[in-house]
Amino acid sequence: MATLLKDLYSPFFYQHLATVLETTVPGFDKKQYIRLVFDQGWEEKELKARMRHTATTLHRFMPANFSEAAPIFETIVRAIALSPISKASLECMFLADYIEQYGLAYFDESVRAMELTTGLSSCEFAIRPFILQYGERMMVQMKLWSLHRDHHVRRLASEGCRPRLPWAIALSPFKKNPAPILPILENLKTDPSEYVRRSVANNLNDIAKDNPEIILAIARKWKGLCKETDAIIKHGCRSLLKQGHPEILDYYGLKSHQLQLQNLRIHTPKVNAGEDLSFSFTLVNQSGKTTVIRLEYAIYFLRQNGSHSKKVFKISEKQVAAGDKVTIHRKQSFRPITTRKYYPGRHRVSVIMNGKEFDALPFELK
């Protein structure tokens, strides 16, 4: 049986954590802490609830005032970094949660604590209430972080201010006007760390969903600086590419008027739940020159209310010589996943070449 994410918060983890706390928190009672963690509601708690419970239980042994607790907290972080649970980054997110819960009224102490903690477990979620509460003051600090010697801190500067960070509260002011984010991304656009550069690309992709014109301007400004920055632009424009945005297609020279789709065939017109849709097609480059072709397909998933939801999947992006024909075979799984519910009935599949979508064909999910 697969291990559940919530079970990362295991007896092994808490035994080592309690050992650290025993040496760092004055008056800490290891047995009482373990007993309080594994309370009557423990088994029903999911991952995020266990994270919050770990933080609130620690707080029972700490000074109530975060200003007084901060030096002890920093000692805990340093001790965990030297312990057997130092690589347990997901489990150690309770540290960031502790800052979020108890440090919001203490800007300076919390900034110092997040700077220290994020190398052990990212503070990208915890920082967002600080951005909303402190606004420009927090963004000034994040701009300073974007120049930090530690790549974990530099990444926090970008990841923490993403307008649409998944599983986090949205930063609505930045969805409307991302201008405060842009100086941070400018500082990081040639960062030596791929970890940081990927965050910059994800931030750009978030911005593109609400302000595509800003990303297009950045793409033109950054183009050709270096191959790493070009890769940031490409990854940051992925949503616009999937949408077939005309200006970004033109930016990458993705023309579709001389491309032809032939022989779109569905090999499994009736798909049983848990199995694969299988289909194939042939693309033809009718232009007189070698052409870069971005290949995608769209599944129109049937919803419960009878409407359809379109989801685009990338196949490849490659050069096709003049006059060449290329046959593509593809499968789409309908095995159960937590992020999508499948409904029986008529779904559709279509092929997209350089942003141009060709006619869709139906198939039945049973």
SEDRENKOL-381655 format. One record per residue (C-alpha): x, y, z. Coordinates in steps of 0.2 Angstrom, whole numbers, plus 2048, in hexadecimal, padded with zeros to 3 digits. Example, Ala and Ser with C-alpha at 12.3 -4.5 7.8 and 13.67 -1.06 7.14 Angstrom:
residues 2
83E7EA827/8447FB824/
END
This chain:
residues 366
800800800/8078117FB/80C81C80A/80182B80D/80983C80D/80284081E/80B831825/81C83A822/817841834/81C83183B/82282B84D/83482B846/83283D841/82B842852/83883885C/846842854/83D852854/839850867/84B84C86A/85085D861/84386686B/84985E87B/85A866879/854877873/84487C87B/84588088E/83A875899/83586A88A/82C85A88F/83084D881/823840887/81584D889/819854878/818843870/807840879/800850873/80584D861/7FD83C860/7EC842867/7DB83A864/7D9843854/7EA83E84D/7E5831840/7D783C838/7E384A835/7EA84C823/7FB85381F/7F7866821/7EE863831/7FC859838/808866833/7FD87383C/7FB86884B/80E86684C/81187984D/80387C859/80986E865/81A875864/813886869/80D87F879/81F87D87F/82588E878/8238A087E/8128A7878/81B8B7872/8238B3862/8308C1865/8368B6874/8338A686B/83E8AB85C/84F8A7863/849896869/841893858/85189784F/85B88B85A/84E87E856/850880843/86387F845/86286F84F/856867843/86286B835/86F86083E/863852842/85D842839/84E84B833/85785982B/852853819/83F85181E/83B862816/82885E814/826859826/83086882C/824874824/81C875835/82A881839/82488D82B/81388B832/818890843/81F8A083D/80F8A3833/8048A0842/80D8A8850/8198B5847/80E8C083C/80E8CE849/8218CD84A/8288D2839/83B8D383D/83B8C3847/8318BA83A/83C8C082C/84B8BA834/8438A9839/83D8A6827/84E8AA820/85589D82B/847890829/845890816/855887813/84E87881D/83C879817/83588780C/82B895813/822899803/81189680A/81589E81B/81B8AE813/80B8B380A/8018B9819/8108C581C/80F8CB80B/7FD8CF80C/7FF8D781D/80F8E181B/80E8E4808/81D8EF802/8278EC812/8278D980F/82A8DB7FC/83A8E6800/8408D880B/83D8CB7FD/8468D67F1/8558D57FD/8538C37FE/8548C17EB/8668C67ED/86A8BA7FB/8798AF7FB/86E89F7FF/8648997F0/8568937FC/8538A5801/8548AB7F0/84789F7EA/83C8A47F9/83C8B67F2/8348AF7E2/82A8A17E7/8228AA7F6/81B8B87EB/8148AD7DD/8028B47DA/7FA8A37D8/8068977E2/7FD8867E3/7F58817F3/7F88927FB/7EE8A27FD/7EE8AC7ED/7F68BD7ED/7E78C67E5/7F08D77E5/7FE8D07DA/7F28C77CF/7EB8D97CB/7FC8E17CA/80C8D77CB/8178E67CA/81F8E37DC/8248D27D7/82E8D77C7/83E8DE7CF/8408CE7D8/83F8C47C8/84B8D07C0/8588CC7CD/8558B97CB/8548B77B8/8668B17B7/8678A97C7/87489B7C8/86888F7D0/85C8857C6/8518837D5/84F8967D6/84D8987C3/83F88C7C3/8368967D0/8388A67C5/83089D7B7/8228977C1/81F8A87C8/81F8AF7B6/8128A17B1/8078A77BF/8088B97B9/8048B47A8/7F38AD7AD/7ED8BE7B2/7F98CA7A8/8008C2798/8058D3791/8128D57A0/81A8C479C/81B8C778A/8248D778E/8308CE799/8338C078C/8388CE780/8438D678C/84C8C6792/84E8BD782/85F8B877E/8678BD78E/86D8AB791/86689978E/8608987A0/8568A779F/84F8A278E/849892797/84189C7A5/8378A6798/83289678F/82C88D79F/82489E7A5/81A89F795/81388D796/80189279A/80189E78C/808891780/7FA885785/7ED892783/7F4895771/7F78A8775/7FA8B0764/8088BB76A/8128AE773/8108A2765/8178B0759/8258B3766/82B8A1764/8288A1751/81A893753/810895742/80288973F/7FB88E72E/805881724/803873730/7F686572C/7EF857737/7EB84772F/7E3836735/7DE83B747/7D882A74E/7D282475E/7D7812761/7CD810771/7BC81876D/7B681177E/7C181378D/7BE80A79D/7C18137AD/7D38107B2/7D980D7A0/7E1817793/7DB821784/7E581D775/7E6828765/7F182C757/7F3839749/7FF83F73C/80685173A/80B858729/817866727/81186E717/81D87D718/82C87E70D/83887E71C/83C87572C/83087B739/82F87A74C/81F872751/818872763/80C863765/7FF862772/7EE859774/7DF85F77E/7D3854787/7C185B78A/7BD85279A/7AA85079D/7A48587AD/7968537B8/78B8607B2/78D85B7A0/79986879A/7AB865796/7BC86B79D/7CB86D792/7DC867797/7EB86978C/7FA85D78C/80A860784/811852779/82185A772/829868769/83586475B/83B86974A/83286073B/83A86172A/83186971B/82485D714/827850722/819845729/81A84073B/80E833743/80B835756/804828762/7FE82E773/7F5827782/7EB830790/7E88277A0/7D78277A8/7DE81F7B8/7D78277C8/7E18367CE/7DD8427DD/7DD8527D3/7CF84D7C6/7BF8437C7/7BA83A7B7/7A88397B1/7A182B7A6/79B831795/7A183A785/7B2843786/7BC84A778/7CE84B772/7D6857766/7E885B75F/7F086C760/7FF871755/808882758/7F8888761/7EC883754/7DF87675A/7D886A74E/7C786274F/7C485775E/7BE84575D/7B283D76B/7B582E775/7AB825783/7B1823795/7A881479C/
END
